[in-house]
Structure formats: C-alpha cells, structure tokens
Amino acid sequence: MNDNENKFLGTEPVGSLMRKYAIPCIISLLVGALYNIVDQIFIANATYLGSYGNAANTVVFPLTVIALAIAVAHLF
C-alpha cells in the first residue's frame, strides 16, 4: 500500500474530514443507543426479570462500551 494513502487524515483540512466522518459516527451512535433502548424494552417485558434485568443491563452496558473502546484502541 502506498504511504500517501495513509496520510490523508494528517493532510486534509479539518472541515472536510468532519463532513466526511460526522454522519457515519452519528449513525453508529444512534444505532447503539437504539439497540440499548430496544434491549431494555424486551428485558422489561420479561416477567421473570423485571427491574433486576434492567438493573443488570444498566450496569453491564457501560462495561461493554469500555471493552469495545479498548478493543478498537488496540487496532491503532
């Protein structure tokens, strides 16, 4: 792979990079939030879980996000 292909984040203007990457970032954050909301709804409707299921999901979700951040950070 050509070295010039990898340096565009350091050479392109910040405004054009923001326009290029903002929409995919927003969409991915919305999908993650929607996943969490739908998950909470399904857990709340389970009669055998109730509030304990929602509490467990509330505790585990930030840990999942942190683990994902660490995994992505190791790629770079």
All heavy atoms as a GROMACS GRO file, in nm:
protein
  574
    1MET      N    1   0.084  -0.117   0.000
    1MET     CA    2   0.000   0.000   0.000
    1MET      C    3   0.089   0.124   0.000
    1MET      O    4   0.191   0.128   0.066
    1MET     CB    5  -0.092  -0.002   0.122
    1MET     CG    6  -0.199   0.103   0.115
    1MET     SD    7  -0.310   0.110   0.257
    1MET     CE    8  -0.386  -0.047   0.253
    2ASN      N    9   0.047   0.224  -0.069
    2ASN     CA   10   0.123   0.347  -0.080
    2ASN      C   11   0.116   0.426   0.050
    2ASN      O   12   0.011   0.436   0.114
    2ASN     CB   13   0.066   0.430  -0.196
    2ASN     CG   14   0.155   0.545  -0.234
    2ASN    OD1   15   0.257   0.570  -0.169
    2ASN    ND2   16   0.117   0.614  -0.338
    3ASP      N   17   0.230   0.485   0.092
    3ASP     CA   18   0.233   0.563   0.216
    3ASP      C   19   0.146   0.688   0.208
    3ASP      O   20   0.094   0.734   0.309
    3ASP     CB   21   0.376   0.602   0.251
    3ASP     CG   22   0.456   0.485   0.304
    3ASP    OD1   23   0.393   0.389   0.353
    3ASP    OD2   24   0.580   0.488   0.297
    4ASN      N   25   0.129   0.745   0.091
    4ASN     CA   26   0.048   0.866   0.077
    4ASN      C   27  -0.100   0.838   0.102
    4ASN      O   28  -0.173   0.928   0.141
    4ASN     CB   29   0.068   0.926  -0.062
    4ASN     CG   30   0.207   0.983  -0.080
    4ASN    OD1   31   0.272   1.021   0.017
    4ASN    ND2   32   0.253   0.988  -0.204
    5GLU      N   33  -0.144   0.715   0.078
    5GLU     CA   34  -0.283   0.681   0.101
    5GLU      C   35  -0.317   0.683   0.250
    5GLU      O   36  -0.431   0.706   0.287
    5GLU     CB   37  -0.314   0.543   0.044
    5GLU     CG   38  -0.308   0.537  -0.107
    5GLU     CD   39  -0.328   0.397  -0.160
    5GLU    OE1   40  -0.362   0.307  -0.080
    5GLU    OE2   41  -0.310   0.377  -0.280
    6ASN      N   42  -0.221   0.659   0.335
    6ASN     CA   43  -0.246   0.653   0.479
    6ASN      C   44  -0.234   0.788   0.548
    6ASN      O   45  -0.267   0.799   0.666
    6ASN     CB   46  -0.148   0.555   0.544
    6ASN     CG   47  -0.172   0.414   0.499
    6ASN    OD1   48  -0.283   0.378   0.463
    6ASN    ND2   49  -0.067   0.334   0.499
    7LYS      N   50  -0.188   0.891   0.481
    7LYS     CA   51  -0.162   1.019   0.546
    7LYS      C   52  -0.271   1.123   0.522
    7LYS      O   53  -0.253   1.238   0.558
    7LYS     CB   54  -0.028   1.074   0.496
    7LYS     CG   55   0.090   0.987   0.537
    7LYS     CD   56   0.219   1.047   0.491
    7LYS     CE   57   0.335   0.957   0.529
    7LYS     NZ   58   0.463   1.008   0.485
    8PHE      N   59  -0.384   1.084   0.465
    8PHE     CA   60  -0.485   1.183   0.433
    8PHE      C   61  -0.548   1.246   0.556
    8PHE      O   62  -0.592   1.360   0.552
    8PHE     CB   63  -0.593   1.125   0.341
    8PHE     CG   64  -0.684   1.026   0.406
    8PHE    CD1   65  -0.805   1.068   0.458
    8PHE    CD2   66  -0.649   0.893   0.416
    8PHE    CE1   67  -0.890   0.978   0.518
    8PHE    CE2   68  -0.732   0.802   0.476
    8PHE     CZ   69  -0.853   0.844   0.527
    9LEU      N   70  -0.552   1.175   0.669
    9LEU     CA   71  -0.608   1.235   0.791
    9LEU      C   72  -0.519   1.346   0.845
    9LEU      O   73  -0.567   1.436   0.913
    9LEU     CB   74  -0.628   1.128   0.899
    9LEU     CG   75  -0.741   1.029   0.874
    9LEU    CD1   76  -0.743   0.924   0.983
    9LEU    CD2   77  -0.874   1.099   0.866
   10GLY      N   78  -0.391   1.343   0.814
   10GLY     CA   79  -0.300   1.447   0.859
   10GLY      C   80  -0.283   1.561   0.761
   10GLY      O   81  -0.230   1.666   0.796
   11THR      N   82  -0.328   1.541   0.638
   11THR     CA   83  -0.306   1.644   0.536
   11THR      C   84  -0.434   1.712   0.490
   11THR      O   85  -0.428   1.825   0.442
   11THR     CB   86  -0.236   1.583   0.413
   11THR    OG1   87  -0.317   1.476   0.362
   11THR    CG2   88  -0.099   1.530   0.450
   12GLU      N   89  -0.548   1.647   0.503
   12GLU     CA   90  -0.675   1.706   0.459
   12GLU      C   91  -0.719   1.815   0.557
   12GLU      O   92  -0.689   1.809   0.676
   12GLU     CB   93  -0.784   1.600   0.452
   12GLU     CG   94  -0.764   1.499   0.343
   12GLU     CD   95  -0.788   1.559   0.206
   12GLU    OE1   96  -0.881   1.639   0.190
   12GLU    OE2   97  -0.712   1.523   0.114
   13PRO      N   98  -0.795   1.914   0.509
   13PRO     CA   99  -0.850   2.016   0.600
   13PRO      C  100  -0.948   1.952   0.700
   13PRO      O  101  -1.020   1.858   0.666
   13PRO     CB  102  -0.923   2.112   0.507
   13PRO     CG  103  -0.869   2.085   0.371
   13PRO     CD  104  -0.823   1.944   0.370
   14VAL      N  105  -0.949   2.007   0.819
   14VAL     CA  106  -1.032   1.950   0.927
   14VAL      C  107  -1.180   1.958   0.890
   14VAL      O  108  -1.256   1.866   0.917
   14VAL     CB  109  -1.004   2.023   1.060
   14VAL    CG1  110  -1.098   1.975   1.169
   14VAL    CG2  111  -0.861   2.001   1.102
   15GLY      N  112  -1.222   2.066   0.828
   15GLY     CA  113  -1.363   2.082   0.793
   15GLY      C  114  -1.412   1.973   0.700
   15GLY      O  115  -1.521   1.917   0.719
   16SER      N  116  -1.334   1.939   0.599
   16SER     CA  117  -1.377   1.834   0.506
   16SER      C  118  -1.377   1.698   0.573
   16SER      O  119  -1.462   1.614   0.545
   16SER     CB  120  -1.288   1.833   0.382
   16SER     OG  121  -1.157   1.792   0.414
   17LEU      N  122  -1.281   1.674   0.663
   17LEU     CA  123  -1.280   1.547   0.737
   17LEU      C  124  -1.401   1.537   0.829
   17LEU      O  125  -1.459   1.429   0.844
   17LEU     CB  126  -1.151   1.534   0.817
   17LEU     CG  127  -1.023   1.512   0.736
   17LEU    CD1  128  -0.902   1.519   0.826
   17LEU    CD2  129  -1.029   1.380   0.663
   18MET      N  130  -1.438   1.648   0.892
   18MET     CA  131  -1.556   1.648   0.980
   18MET      C  132  -1.682   1.617   0.899
   18MET      O  133  -1.767   1.538   0.943
   18MET     CB  134  -1.572   1.783   1.050
   18MET     CG  135  -1.468   1.808   1.156
   18MET     SD  136  -1.489   1.703   1.298
   18MET     CE  137  -1.631   1.777   1.372
   19ARG      N  138  -1.696   1.677   0.781
   19ARG     CA  139  -1.812   1.650   0.697
   19ARG      C  140  -1.812   1.504   0.650
   19ARG      O  141  -1.918   1.443   0.639
   19ARG     CB  142  -1.814   1.744   0.577
   19ARG     CG  143  -1.860   1.884   0.611
   19ARG     CD  144  -1.880   1.967   0.485
   19ARG     NE  145  -1.757   1.988   0.411
   19ARG     CZ  146  -1.668   2.083   0.435
   19ARG    NH1  147  -1.689   2.166   0.535
   19ARG    NH2  148  -1.559   2.095   0.362
   20LYS      N  149  -1.696   1.450   0.624
   20LYS     CA  150  -1.687   1.314   0.573
   20LYS      C  151  -1.718   1.209   0.680
   20LYS      O  152  -1.781   1.107   0.651
   20LYS     CB  153  -1.546   1.291   0.518
   20LYS     CG  154  -1.527   1.158   0.451
   20LYS     CD  155  -1.388   1.148   0.391
   20LYS     CE  156  -1.367   1.016   0.321
   20LYS     NZ  157  -1.232   1.006   0.262
   21TYR      N  158  -1.676   1.232   0.805
   21TYR     CA  159  -1.687   1.130   0.909
   21TYR      C  160  -1.795   1.156   1.013
   21TYR      O  161  -1.824   1.070   1.095
   21TYR     CB  162  -1.552   1.113   0.980
   21TYR     CG  163  -1.448   1.050   0.891
   21TYR    CD1  164  -1.342   1.124   0.843
   21TYR    CD2  165  -1.458   0.918   0.854
   21TYR    CE1  166  -1.247   1.067   0.760
   21TYR    CE2  167  -1.364   0.859   0.772
   21TYR     CZ  168  -1.260   0.934   0.725
   21TYR     OH  169  -1.167   0.878   0.642
   22ALA      N  170  -1.857   1.273   1.013
   22ALA     CA  171  -1.956   1.305   1.116
   22ALA      C  172  -2.083   1.222   1.101
   22ALA      O  173  -2.134   1.167   1.199
   22ALA     CB  174  -1.990   1.454   1.114
   23ILE      N  175  -2.135   1.211   0.980
   23ILE     CA  176  -2.260   1.139   0.960
   23ILE      C  177  -2.247   0.990   0.994
   23ILE      O  178  -2.332   0.937   1.067
   23ILE     CB  179  -2.311   1.159   0.815
   23ILE    CG1  180  -2.338   1.307   0.787
   23ILE    CG2  181  -2.435   1.076   0.788
   23ILE    CD1  182  -2.443   1.370   0.876
   24PRO      N  183  -2.144   0.919   0.948
   24PRO     CA  184  -2.131   0.778   0.990
   24PRO      C  185  -2.116   0.763   1.141
   24PRO      O  186  -2.170   0.668   1.200
   24PRO     CB  187  -2.006   0.729   0.918
   24PRO     CG  188  -1.989   0.820   0.803
   24PRO     CD  189  -2.043   0.951   0.846
   25CYS      N  190  -2.048   0.856   1.205
   25CYS     CA  191  -2.032   0.849   1.350
   25CYS      C  192  -2.167   0.868   1.420
   25CYS      O  193  -2.200   0.795   1.514
   25CYS     CB  194  -1.931   0.955   1.395
   25CYS     SG  195  -1.900   0.952   1.572
   26ILE      N  196  -2.244   0.966   1.375
   26ILE     CA  197  -2.375   0.992   1.434
   26ILE      C  198  -2.466   0.871   1.415
   26ILE      O  199  -2.537   0.830   1.507
   26ILE     CB  200  -2.437   1.119   1.374
   26ILE    CG1  201  -2.358   1.242   1.419
   26ILE    CG2  202  -2.583   1.132   1.411
   26ILE    CD1  203  -2.394   1.369   1.347
   27ILE      N  204  -2.465   0.812   1.296
   27ILE     CA  205  -2.549   0.696   1.269
   27ILE      C  206  -2.510   0.578   1.359
   27ILE      O  207  -2.597   0.512   1.416
   27ILE     CB  208  -2.541   0.657   1.120
   27ILE    CG1  209  -2.610   0.763   1.035
   27ILE    CG2  210  -2.604   0.520   1.095
   27ILE    CD1  211  -2.589   0.747   0.887
   28SER      N  212  -2.380   0.556   1.376
   28SER     CA  213  -2.339   0.444   1.461
   28SER      C  214  -2.377   0.467   1.607
   28SER      O  215  -2.417   0.374   1.677
   28SER     CB  216  -2.189   0.419   1.448
   28SER     OG  217  -2.116   0.526   1.505
   29LEU      N  218  -2.368   0.590   1.654
   29LEU     CA  219  -2.410   0.619   1.792
   29LEU      C  220  -2.560   0.603   1.809
   29LEU      O  221  -2.606   0.553   1.913
   29LEU     CB  222  -2.366   0.760   1.831
   29LEU     CG  223  -2.216   0.780   1.850
   29LEU    CD1  224  -2.183   0.927   1.868
   29LEU    CD2  225  -2.166   0.700   1.968
   30LEU      N  226  -2.637   0.644   1.709
   30LEU     CA  227  -2.782   0.627   1.717
   30LEU      C  228  -2.822   0.480   1.715
   30LEU      O  229  -2.912   0.438   1.788
   30LEU     CB  230  -2.850   0.701   1.601
   30LEU     CG  231  -2.854   0.853   1.613
   30LEU    CD1  232  -2.911   0.915   1.486
   30LEU    CD2  233  -2.935   0.895   1.734
   31VAL      N  234  -2.754   0.400   1.634
   31VAL     CA  235  -2.784   0.256   1.630
   31VAL      C  236  -2.751   0.192   1.765
   31VAL      O  237  -2.828   0.110   1.816
   31VAL     CB  238  -2.707   0.189   1.515
   31VAL    CG1  239  -2.710   0.038   1.527
   31VAL    CG2  240  -2.763   0.233   1.382
   32GLY      N  241  -2.639   0.230   1.826
   32GLY     CA  242  -2.604   0.177   1.957
   32GLY      C  243  -2.705   0.215   2.064
   32GLY      O  244  -2.743   0.133   2.148
   33ALA      N  245  -2.749   0.341   2.060
   33ALA     CA  246  -2.849   0.385   2.158
   33ALA      C  247  -2.982   0.315   2.135
   33ALA      O  248  -3.050   0.274   2.231
   33ALA     CB  249  -2.867   0.536   2.149
   34LEU      N  250  -3.021   0.299   2.009
   34LEU     CA  251  -3.146   0.231   1.978
   34LEU      C  252  -3.141   0.085   2.021
   34LEU      O  253  -3.239   0.030   2.073
   34LEU     CB  254  -3.176   0.241   1.829
   34LEU     CG  255  -3.308   0.184   1.781
   34LEU    CD1  256  -3.424   0.258   1.846
   34LEU    CD2  257  -3.319   0.192   1.631
   35TYR      N  258  -3.026   0.021   2.003
   35TYR     CA  259  -3.009  -0.117   2.048
   35TYR      C  260  -3.030  -0.127   2.199
   35TYR      O  261  -3.097  -0.218   2.248
   35TYR     CB  262  -2.869  -0.167   2.011
   35TYR     CG  263  -2.836  -0.300   2.072
   35TYR    CD1  264  -2.886  -0.418   2.019
   35TYR    CD2  265  -2.755  -0.308   2.186
   35TYR    CE1  266  -2.855  -0.541   2.075
   35TYR    CE2  267  -2.725  -0.430   2.242
   35TYR     CZ  268  -2.775  -0.545   2.186
   35TYR     OH  269  -2.746  -0.666   2.244
   36ASN      N  270  -2.974  -0.033   2.274
   36ASN     CA  271  -2.988  -0.035   2.419
   36ASN      C  272  -3.134  -0.012   2.459
   36ASN      O  273  -3.184  -0.078   2.551
   36ASN     CB  274  -2.898   0.071   2.482
   36ASN     CG  275  -2.888   0.054   2.632
   36ASN    OD1  276  -2.906  -0.054   2.684
   36ASN    ND2  277  -2.859   0.163   2.700
   37ILE      N  278  -3.203   0.079   2.392
   37ILE     CA  279  -3.343   0.106   2.425
   37ILE      C  280  -3.429  -0.017   2.398
   37ILE      O  281  -3.512  -0.057   2.481
   37ILE     CB  282  -3.394   0.228   2.346
   37ILE    CG1  283  -3.326   0.355   2.397
   37ILE    CG2  284  -3.545   0.242   2.355
   37ILE    CD1  285  -3.347   0.476   2.309
   38VAL      N  286  -3.412  -0.079   2.282
   38VAL     CA  287  -3.490  -0.198   2.248
   38VAL      C  288  -3.458  -0.312   2.344
   38VAL      O  289  -3.548  -0.385   2.387
   38VAL     CB  290  -3.465  -0.238   2.101
   38VAL    CG1  291  -3.526  -0.374   2.070
   38VAL    CG2  292  -3.519  -0.132   2.008
   39ASP      N  293  -3.333  -0.326   2.381
   39ASP     CA  294  -3.293  -0.429   2.476
   39ASP      C  295  -3.362  -0.407   2.610
   39ASP      O  296  -3.411  -0.503   2.672
   39ASP     CB  297  -3.142  -0.429   2.492
   39ASP     CG  298  -3.088  -0.556   2.555
   39ASP    OD1  299  -3.156  -0.660   2.543
   39ASP    OD2  300  -2.978  -0.551   2.613
   40GLN      N  301  -3.367  -0.284   2.656
   40GLN     CA  302  -3.435  -0.253   2.784
   40GLN      C  303  -3.584  -0.285   2.775
   40GLN      O  304  -3.642  -0.334   2.872
   40GLN     CB  305  -3.415  -0.106   2.821
   40GLN     CG  306  -3.275  -0.072   2.862
   40GLN     CD  307  -3.243  -0.119   3.003
   40GLN    OE1  308  -3.324  -0.181   3.072
   40GLN    NE2  309  -3.122  -0.091   3.046
   41ILE      N  310  -3.645  -0.258   2.661
   41ILE     CA  311  -3.788  -0.286   2.645
   41ILE      C  312  -3.814  -0.437   2.652
   41ILE      O  313  -3.907  -0.482   2.722
   41ILE     CB  314  -3.841  -0.227   2.513
   41ILE    CG1  315  -3.842  -0.074   2.522
   41ILE    CG2  316  -3.980  -0.279   2.480
   41ILE    CD1  317  -3.868  -0.005   2.390
   42PHE      N  318  -3.733  -0.516   2.582
   42PHE     CA  319  -3.751  -0.661   2.587
   42PHE      C  320  -3.727  -0.716   2.727
   42PHE      O  321  -3.800  -0.804   2.772
   42PHE     CB  322  -3.658  -0.730   2.487
   42PHE     CG  323  -3.712  -0.734   2.347
   42PHE    CD1  324  -3.660  -0.653   2.249
   42PHE    CD2  325  -3.816  -0.820   2.316
   42PHE    CE1  326  -3.710  -0.657   2.120
   42PHE    CE2  327  -3.867  -0.825   2.187
   42PHE     CZ  328  -3.814  -0.742   2.089
   43ILE      N  329  -3.627  -0.665   2.794
   43ILE     CA  330  -3.599  -0.713   2.930
   43ILE      C  331  -3.712  -0.674   3.024
   43ILE      O  332  -3.753  -0.752   3.110
   43ILE     CB  333  -3.463  -0.660   2.978
   43ILE    CG1  334  -3.351  -0.728   2.901
   43ILE    CG2  335  -3.446  -0.682   3.128
   43ILE    CD1  336  -3.214  -0.671   2.928
   44ALA      N  337  -3.765  -0.554   3.010
   44ALA     CA  338  -3.872  -0.508   3.098
   44ALA      C  339  -3.999  -0.590   3.078
   44ALA      O  340  -4.078  -0.607   3.172
   44ALA     CB  341  -3.900  -0.361   3.075
   45ASN      N  342  -4.021  -0.639   2.956
   45ASN     CA  343  -4.142  -0.718   2.930
   45ASN      C  344  -4.130  -0.862   2.975
   45ASN      O  345  -4.230  -0.934   2.978
   45ASN     CB  346  -4.176  -0.713   2.780
   45ASN     CG  347  -4.233  -0.579   2.742
   45ASN    OD1  348  -4.295  -0.511   2.822
   45ASN    ND2  349  -4.212  -0.540   2.617
   46ALA      N  350  -4.012  -0.908   3.010
   46ALA     CA  351  -3.994  -1.044   3.061
   46ALA      C  352  -4.038  -1.046   3.207
   46ALA      O  353  -3.979  -0.979   3.292
   46ALA     CB  354  -3.850  -1.088   3.048
   47THR      N  355  -4.141  -1.121   3.236
   47THR     CA  356  -4.198  -1.120   3.371
   47THR      C  357  -4.101  -1.177   3.475
   47THR      O  358  -4.106  -1.138   3.591
   47THR     CB  359  -4.328  -1.200   3.375
   47THR    OG1  360  -4.304  -1.332   3.327
   47THR    CG2  361  -4.434  -1.134   3.288
   48TYR      N  362  -4.014  -1.267   3.434
   48TYR     CA  363  -3.922  -1.329   3.530
   48TYR      C  364  -3.798  -1.243   3.557
   48TYR      O  365  -3.722  -1.274   3.647
   48TYR     CB  366  -3.881  -1.468   3.483
   48TYR     CG  367  -3.814  -1.470   3.347
   48TYR    CD1  368  -3.676  -1.461   3.336
   48TYR    CD2  369  -3.890  -1.480   3.232
   48TYR    CE1  370  -3.616  -1.462   3.212
   48TYR    CE2  371  -3.830  -1.482   3.108
   48TYR     CZ  372  -3.692  -1.472   3.099
   48TYR     OH  373  -3.633  -1.473   2.976
   49LEU      N  374  -3.776  -1.136   3.480
   49LEU     CA  375  -3.659  -1.049   3.503
   49LEU      C  376  -3.698  -0.920   3.573
   49LEU      O  377  -3.644  -0.885   3.677
   49LEU     CB  378  -3.589  -1.018   3.371
   49LEU     CG  379  -3.518  -1.133   3.304
   49LEU    CD1  380  -3.464  -1.090   3.169
   49LEU    CD2  381  -3.407  -1.184   3.392
   50GLY      N  382  -3.789  -0.846   3.513
   50GLY     CA  383  -3.837  -0.722   3.572
   50GLY      C  384  -3.728  -0.620   3.594
   50GLY      O  385  -3.640  -0.599   3.510
   51SER      N  386  -3.730  -0.558   3.711
   51SER     CA  387  -3.635  -0.450   3.740
   51SER      C  388  -3.492  -0.501   3.758
   51SER      O  389  -3.397  -0.428   3.733
   51SER     CB  390  -3.679  -0.372   3.863
   51SER     OG  391  -3.682  -0.458   3.975
   52TYR      N  392  -3.478  -0.627   3.799
   52TYR     CA  393  -3.342  -0.682   3.813
   52TYR      C  394  -3.273  -0.693   3.677
   52TYR      O  395  -3.153  -0.670   3.665
   52TYR     CB  396  -3.346  -0.820   3.880
   52TYR     CG  397  -3.385  -0.814   4.026
   52TYR    CD1  398  -3.497  -0.880   4.072
   52TYR    CD2  399  -3.309  -0.741   4.116
   52TYR    CE1  400  -3.533  -0.875   4.205
   52TYR    CE2  401  -3.344  -0.735   4.250
   52TYR     CZ  402  -3.456  -0.802   4.293
   52TYR     OH  403  -3.491  -0.796   4.425
   53GLY      N  404  -3.348  -0.730   3.576
   53GLY     CA  405  -3.292  -0.739   3.441
   53GLY      C  406  -3.250  -0.602   3.389
   53GLY      O  407  -3.143  -0.587   3.329
   54ASN      N  408  -3.333  -0.501   3.412
   54ASN     CA  409  -3.297  -0.366   3.370
   54ASN      C  410  -3.177  -0.314   3.447
   54ASN      O  411  -3.091  -0.245   3.391
   54ASN     CB  412  -3.416  -0.271   3.385
   54ASN     CG  413  -3.516  -0.287   3.274
   54ASN    OD1  414  -3.482  -0.333   3.166
   54ASN    ND2  415  -3.638  -0.249   3.299
   55ALA      N  416  -3.170  -0.344   3.574
   55ALA     CA  417  -3.055  -0.301   3.654
   55ALA      C  418  -2.927  -0.367   3.605
   55ALA      O  419  -2.822  -0.302   3.594
   55ALA     CB  420  -3.078  -0.333   3.801
   56ALA      N  421  -2.934  -0.496   3.573
   56ALA     CA  422  -2.816  -0.566   3.524
   56ALA      C  423  -2.771  -0.510   3.390
   56ALA      O  424  -2.651  -0.491   3.366
   56ALA     CB  425  -2.847  -0.715   3.511
   57ASN      N  426  -2.866  -0.480   3.303
   57ASN     CA  427  -2.832  -0.423   3.173
   57ASN      C  428  -2.772  -0.283   3.189
   57ASN      O  429  -2.680  -0.246   3.116
   57ASN     CB  430  -2.956  -0.419   3.084
   57ASN     CG  431  -2.920  -0.393   2.940
   57ASN    OD1  432  -2.807  -0.408   2.899
   57ASN    ND2  433  -3.020  -0.355   2.863
   58THR      N  434  -2.823  -0.208   3.283
   58THR     CA  435  -2.771  -0.073   3.306
   58THR      C  436  -2.627  -0.078   3.357
   58THR      O  437  -2.545   0.008   3.325
   58THR     CB  438  -2.860   0.001   3.408
   58THR    OG1  439  -2.994   0.005   3.356
   58THR    CG2  440  -2.812   0.141   3.433
   59VAL      N  441  -2.593  -0.180   3.434
   59VAL     CA  442  -2.456  -0.194   3.484
   59VAL      C  443  -2.363  -0.247   3.376
   59VAL      O  444  -2.250  -0.200   3.360
   59VAL     CB  445  -2.455  -0.288   3.608
   59VAL    CG1  446  -2.313  -0.324   3.647
   59VAL    CG2  447  -2.528  -0.222   3.724
   60VAL      N  448  -2.410  -0.342   3.297
   60VAL     CA  449  -2.323  -0.410   3.201
   60VAL      C  450  -2.301  -0.326   3.075
   60VAL      O  451  -2.193  -0.333   3.015
   60VAL     CB  452  -2.382  -0.548   3.166
   60VAL    CG1  453  -2.309  -0.612   3.050
   60VAL    CG2  454  -2.375  -0.637   3.287
   61PHE      N  455  -2.397  -0.246   3.033
   61PHE     CA  456  -2.383  -0.173   2.907
   61PHE      C  457  -2.260  -0.080   2.906
   61PHE      O  458  -2.184  -0.083   2.809
   61PHE     CB  459  -2.511  -0.094   2.877
   61PHE     CG  460  -2.506  -0.022   2.746
   61PHE    CD1  461  -2.512  -0.092   2.627
   61PHE    CD2  462  -2.492   0.115   2.741
   61PHE    CE1  463  -2.507  -0.027   2.506
   61PHE    CE2  464  -2.486   0.182   2.621
   61PHE     CZ  465  -2.494   0.110   2.502
   62PRO      N  466  -2.236   0.001   3.010
   62PRO     CA  467  -2.113   0.083   3.007
   62PRO      C  468  -1.986  -0.001   3.005
   62PRO      O  469  -1.887   0.038   2.941
   62PRO     CB  470  -2.121   0.166   3.136
   62PRO     CG  471  -2.264   0.166   3.172
   62PRO     CD  472  -2.320   0.036   3.124
   63LEU      N  473  -1.987  -0.116   3.072
   63LEU     CA  474  -1.870  -0.204   3.068
   63LEU      C  475  -1.846  -0.256   2.927
   63LEU      O  476  -1.732  -0.270   2.882
   63LEU     CB  477  -1.887  -0.319   3.166
   63LEU     CG  478  -1.900  -0.279   3.313
   63LEU    CD1  479  -1.929  -0.401   3.398
   63LEU    CD2  480  -1.775  -0.209   3.360
   64THR      N  481  -1.954  -0.285   2.856
   64THR     CA  482  -1.944  -0.330   2.717
   64THR      C  483  -1.886  -0.220   2.629
   64THR      O  484  -1.801  -0.247   2.543
   64THR     CB  485  -2.082  -0.373   2.665
   64THR    OG1  486  -2.137  -0.470   2.752
   64THR    CG2  487  -2.074  -0.428   2.525
   65VAL      N  488  -1.930  -0.098   2.650
   65VAL     CA  489  -1.878   0.015   2.572
   65VAL      C  490  -1.730   0.036   2.601
   65VAL      O  491  -1.651   0.062   2.509
   65VAL     CB  492  -1.960   0.143   2.601
   65VAL    CG1  493  -1.898   0.264   2.536
   65VAL    CG2  494  -2.103   0.125   2.554
   66ILE      N  495  -1.690   0.024   2.725
   66ILE     CA  496  -1.548   0.039   2.760
   66ILE      C  497  -1.465  -0.072   2.696
   66ILE      O  498  -1.357  -0.046   2.641
   66ILE     CB  499  -1.531   0.040   2.913
   66ILE    CG1  500  -1.591   0.168   2.972
   66ILE    CG2  501  -1.385   0.025   2.953
   66ILE    CD1  502  -1.603   0.168   3.122
   67ALA      N  503  -1.515  -0.195   2.700
   67ALA     CA  504  -1.443  -0.306   2.637
   67ALA      C  505  -1.431  -0.285   2.486
   67ALA      O  506  -1.325  -0.312   2.427
   67ALA     CB  507  -1.513  -0.438   2.667
   68LEU      N  508  -1.536  -0.234   2.425
   68LEU     CA  509  -1.531  -0.205   2.282
   68LEU      C  510  -1.430  -0.095   2.252
   68LEU      O  511  -1.354  -0.104   2.154
   68LEU     CB  512  -1.670  -0.167   2.231
   68LEU     CG  513  -1.682  -0.132   2.084
   68LEU    CD1  514  -1.648  -0.254   1.998
   68LEU    CD2  515  -1.821  -0.083   2.053
   69ALA      N  516  -1.425   0.008   2.336
   69ALA     CA  517  -1.329   0.116   2.316
   69ALA      C  518  -1.186   0.066   2.327
   69ALA      O  519  -1.098   0.105   2.250
   69ALA     CB  520  -1.355   0.228   2.417
   70ILE      N  521  -1.161  -0.021   2.424
   70ILE     CA  522  -1.027  -0.078   2.440
   70ILE      C  523  -0.989  -0.164   2.320
   70ILE      O  524  -0.879  -0.158   2.268
   70ILE     CB  525  -1.018  -0.156   2.572
   70ILE    CG1  526  -1.027  -0.060   2.690
   70ILE    CG2  527  -0.889  -0.238   2.578
   70ILE    CD1  528  -1.042  -0.129   2.824
   71ALA      N  529  -1.086  -0.242   2.272
   71ALA     CA  530  -1.060  -0.328   2.156
   71ALA      C  531  -1.030  -0.245   2.031
   71ALA      O  532  -0.938  -0.277   1.955
   71ALA     CB  533  -1.178  -0.420   2.131
   72VAL      N  534  -1.104  -0.138   2.012
   72VAL     CA  535  -1.081  -0.053   1.894
   72VAL      C  536  -0.950   0.023   1.909
   72VAL      O  537  -0.878   0.043   1.812
   72VAL     CB  538  -1.201   0.043   1.874
   72VAL    CG1  539  -1.170   0.147   1.770
   72VAL    CG2  540  -1.323  -0.036   1.834
   73ALA      N  541  -0.916   0.064   2.030
   73ALA     CA  542  -0.791   0.137   2.052
   73ALA      C  543  -0.669   0.051   2.020
   73ALA      O  544  -0.568   0.102   1.975
   73ALA     CB  545  -0.784   0.187   2.197
   74HIS      N  546  -0.680  -0.079   2.041
   74HIS     CA  547  -0.568  -0.167   2.012
   74HIS      C  548  -0.546  -0.187   1.861
   74HIS      O  549  -0.441  -0.235   1.821
   74HIS     CB  550  -0.586  -0.303   2.080
   74HIS     CG  551  -0.557  -0.300   2.225
   74HIS    ND1  552  -0.432  -0.277   2.274
   74HIS    CD2  553  -0.638  -0.313   2.333
   74HIS    CE1  554  -0.436  -0.278   2.407
   74HIS    NE2  555  -0.560  -0.299   2.444
   75LEU      N  556  -0.646  -0.151   1.782
   75LEU     CA  557  -0.630  -0.161   1.638
   75LEU      C  558  -0.536  -0.054   1.584
   75LEU      O  559  -0.476  -0.071   1.479
   75LEU     CB  560  -0.766  -0.150   1.568
   75LEU     CG  561  -0.864  -0.264   1.591
   75LEU    CD1  562  -0.997  -0.233   1.525
   75LEU    CD2  563  -0.807  -0.394   1.538
   76PHE      N  564  -0.527   0.055   1.656
   76PHE     CA  565  -0.444   0.167   1.610
   76PHE      C  566  -0.316   0.167   1.688
   76PHE      O  567  -0.226   0.220   1.691
   76PHE     CB  568  -0.517   0.299   1.625
   76PHE     CG  569  -0.645   0.302   1.547
   76PHE    CD1  570  -0.767   0.286   1.607
   76PHE    CD2  571  -0.642   0.316   1.409
   76PHE    CE1  572  -0.884   0.288   1.534
   76PHE    CE2  573  -0.758   0.319   1.336
   76PHE     CZ  574  -0.879   0.304   1.400
   0.00000   0.00000   0.00000
